[in-house]
Amino acid sequence: MPTTFPEWKELQPPKQGLCALRLVELNGEPALFGAMIARASQSVIETTGQQHVMELAPIALPKGALPPAFAVPALFDMAPEFDLASDPSGNILVAAERFQGGSNALVVGEAAQGNFTVTALYQDFTDYQRPRFIRGSAKPGSRTTAVANRNNVALLAHQPLDPKQFGRAPAPFHHLIAGDAGLVIAQGAAQDPLDSALLLAKAPPTGSGALATGERPSTLALHEITQGKISHKAATLFGTDATYGFDADIAGNRLLVLGSTLQGAQLISHDLNSGKTAAIDWPTPVPGDWAASPSVLVLSGGKTLALAFFEGTGRAATGIRYAQLDLTSLG
């Protein structure tokens, strides 16, 4: 598919040891954050009881201002997965794993002027992983999905359980589908995101052959949700047992999906009207042999897609690939 990439850059991380990437739109421009784990300051330990922090450091892009860094308290020296969104005031909304030993909690909060505030803590008997904010027509940061108890993609309730309800009330989530990772993209103006939505779900891995990140490949499928029911007719993206990680966003009737796959980084466009999927060719120099932590973001106006991922060759990471795709060039 012929394309135009106004930006195609290899970025240098601001610090060594970055473990994950995520794009977010701030003041109409993309911003890229990288996460790493560090020892918490004494004041953070005394205030929160957490021994470490997940530092979210901004990575300089070719254009746009550099937002301030911020930190999310963490108990263990382990790299959590996270997601970002932004509200109309320019605050950054965060959903992140919090490792606790037996099971992971899920932290939701917001960062303003470099300061992070917890707004919800899902800390019950559920093991939460891979949180994602719902995208599309839903209010940014309003609802969150996560993998619950390892193999269930679930929509979290608006509020977590009160500690007094632990073991007495149902877990605060709605099961969607069995999966290792999932992302919901709401469509239309319905207040309930499950009235009309797309669901991308990565099946539980069954084989071996993990990336250096520990991710194992499985099948990524696209489902439709109508009035809370998931269609049994699903479109397979990138092939059977071919996907390590993914991210997606929507522009009109076009779904853009960036995958970390057996073939390295792959970007596809899926037409929601025709159901046809087309691969988008990379410009030169092409990415390395493998990719990790893919992140995509359709900017306001729907004409530009920003994307980023780690790339590498063999067992060595070579850098961060950042690009912008002119969506009008896709026809």
N, C-alpha and C positions, 0 to 999 in steps of 0.2 A: 504494500500500500504506500503510495507516494506521500511524503510528509515534509514538514518544515520544523526544524528544531532551532529556534532562536538562541537557545542556550544549550551547550553540551560541554560541561566542565568536569574536571577531576579536582575535588576539594581536599584540602588537608585538614584533618581534625584538629580542634584547638587543644586537645589533651590526648594522651595515650590511654588506652584502656576503654574506649567507648564501646558499649555493648549493644546499643539499639539506636535507631533513628526514627524521627517522626516529624512530618511537616504540619504546619498550621498557618492559617491566614491571619495576618495582623495588619489593620489599616489598609486593606486592599492589596497587600504584598505577601508573598510567601516568606515564612521563617522556618528554619530547620534547626532542630534540637537534637543533640546526642546525649545519651545517658551513660553514667558510670557510677560505680559504688565507691564511697569514701567513708572514712571514719568521721563520726559526728563530732561537732564541737561540744565542749563541756556544758555549755548553756542549753544546747539542743537535748543532750542526754538528760539533764536535770528537768527540762520542761516536758519532754515527751516520753522519756523512758526508753527511747530507741537509741541503739548503739552506733548506727550508721545512717547515712543519707544517700539517696539516689540524687546525684547532681545532674541537673538538666542544663547543659551548656549550649548556648547558641553557636551555630557554625556560620561563618561569614559567607554570604551569597554574593554573586556578581552585582546585584542591585538590592536596594532596600537597607533600612537601618538595622542595627544589631540590637535585639531586645536583651534585657538583663537576664542573667542566669538565676536559677532558683533551685532549692533543694527540697526533696520529699523525704521525711524521716523513714528509716527502715531498721528492722531489728537485726538482720543477719547480713553478712558480707557476701550477698548473692545478688546477681543481676536480675531485677524484675522486668517484666514486660509492661508496657504502658501505652496509653493513647492520649492525644491532645485534641482540643477543639478551642474555639474562642467565642466569647459573647459580644454583643454589640458595643460594650464599653471598652473592648480591647483586652479584657482579662483572659488569661489562658486557663482553660479547664483541663483537669488531669484525672485520668483513671489509671490506677497502677496496682499491681500485685504487692502484697506485703507478706513476706515469708515469715512463718511463725513456728515452724517445726512440723507438727502433725498435719496441719492444713494451712493453706494460705488465706489471708484475709484480702479484701479489696478496698482500696482507699479511693475516694472521689473527693476532689477539692479544686481550689482555684488559686492561681498565682497572679498577684497584682504588684507591680513595681518591685519584683524580685522576692516578694514574701508569699509563702504558701500557707493556705488555710484549709484544713479538712472540713468538708461539708457533709460527708457521709462515710461511715465505716461499716462495711459488711463483714462482720466478724462473728460467725456462728459455727455450726459444725460442718459447713460446706467448705470444700477445697476449691478456691477460685483461681482461675488462670486466664491469661490472654484477654484482658478486657478491651472492649472496643465501644466507642460512642456510636450511636446510630447516626447514619449520614442521610443525605437526600433532603427531603422536605421537612424532616423533623427539626424542631428547635435545637440548635447546636448544644450538645452536652446534656440534653434533657433526659435521655435514657441510655442505658449501658447494657451491652451484652458481655458475657464471659463464658468460658468453659467451666462448668460446675462438676466437681468430682471426676475430673479427667476426661470424660468422653461425652459430655452433654453440653451442647451449645444452648445457652439459656438467656432469656430476657430478664433482667433484674427488676424487682419491684421499685416503685418510686422511692421508698424508704427502707432501710434495713430493719431487721428485727430488734426490738428492745431486748437487752440481756435477760430480763425476766421471762421472755418468751422462749428462750433457747430450750429445745427439746420438747416444747409443748405446742408450738405453732408450726405450720408447714414452712419449709425453707422459702426465703423471699425471692423466688424466681419462677419463671414460666419456662418449662422445657420446650425447646424448639425442635432439635434434631440431634442424633448422635453425631459427634464430630470432635476433631482435634483443635479446630479453630473456626470462628464464624464471624460474619459481618452482615448486618442488616442495613439496607438502604430503603428508607421510606419513600413512598410515592404519593402524590396527590395532597389534598388539604386535610385529610382525616386527622383528628387528634390522636387516635390510637395508631401507633406506627404499624401494627399488625393487621390493620384493615386492608392495606394495600402496600406491599413491599417486595423487595428482592432479598433473597438470602443466599449468600455465598458461604458454603460450608466445606471444610476440608475433612475428609473421612478419617477415622482413627487409623494410624499407620499399622500395618501388619508385617512389613518387611524390615530389612536392615539398610545399611548404606547411608549413614547420617552425615550431614555436613559437619564442618569443624564446630559449628554453633550447637550441635546436638540435635538439630531438627532432622526428622526422618520423612521421606516422601510418601505421599498418598494422593488420592484423587480429589481434586477440587471440582465441586458441582455448583451450578446456579439453579436456584429454585425460585418459585413465585409463592408469595403468601397472600391469600385473599380471605378477609374476615377471620384471621387467625389460623386458617388451615393452609398447610404446605402442599403444593402440588406434587404428585408422584412423578410427573414428567420433568426431568432435570437435564440440563445441558452440561456436559463434561468440558472443562476448560483445561488446556495444556496437555491433555492425555491422561491415560490411566496410570495411577501411582507415579505421577511425574512432578508433583508440587511439594516443595519444602515449606514455603511461606508465600503470602500474597497480601495485596492491598487493592482497593478499588474505590472509584468514585463515579459519579454520573453527570453527564452533560446532555440535557434534553432527552432524546431517546437512545443515547449512546452510552453504554457502560464501558469504562476503561479499567482494565485489570492489569496490574503489574505482578508478575510471578517470579519467585526464586525457584527454578526448576532444574530438572536433570540436564537441561540444555543451557543452563546459566540464566541470566536475566531475560525475560520475555515480556513484551507488552502487546496486548491485544485490544481490539475494539469489537464490542458485541452490539449489534443492532437489535434493539428490543422490539422493533416492529417486524422485521423479517426473520429474526432469530439467527441471522448469519454472523459468523465470527471471522475476523480478519487479523492477521499478524501485522504489526507495525514494525518496519525495518529500522534498525539503529543506524545512525550516522557513523562515520569513522572518527576516531578509532573505536572499534566495537568494544563492548565490555569484556571483562576477563572470563575465565572458565566458569566461575561460580559467583553467585550473588546471595546476599543475606539482608534481612531487615528492610524489605521493600516498603516504600511509602509513596502515595500519590495524593494529589490534591487538585481538584478543579477550582480555579479561582473565580471570584464573583464575576458575573457576566457570561460565564460558560465558554469562553473562547480560548483559554489557556490551561494546560495541564502541567503542573509542576510535579517532578518525581525525583526520588533519591534512593540510593541503596549502597551497601558495601559491596565492593567487587574484589575478586582475588584470582590468583592462578596457583594451582597446586594446593598446598596447605597454607599459603601466605596471602594475607590481605594486602591489596595494593593501594587502596584508598577509598574515597567516597565519590560515587558518580552522581552528579546533579544535572538535571536537564529541564527545559521547558519545551513543550510541544504546542505548536499553533494548531488548535483543533479545527480551525476553518480550512486548513490544508487537507483535511481528511475527506472533504467533499460532502 
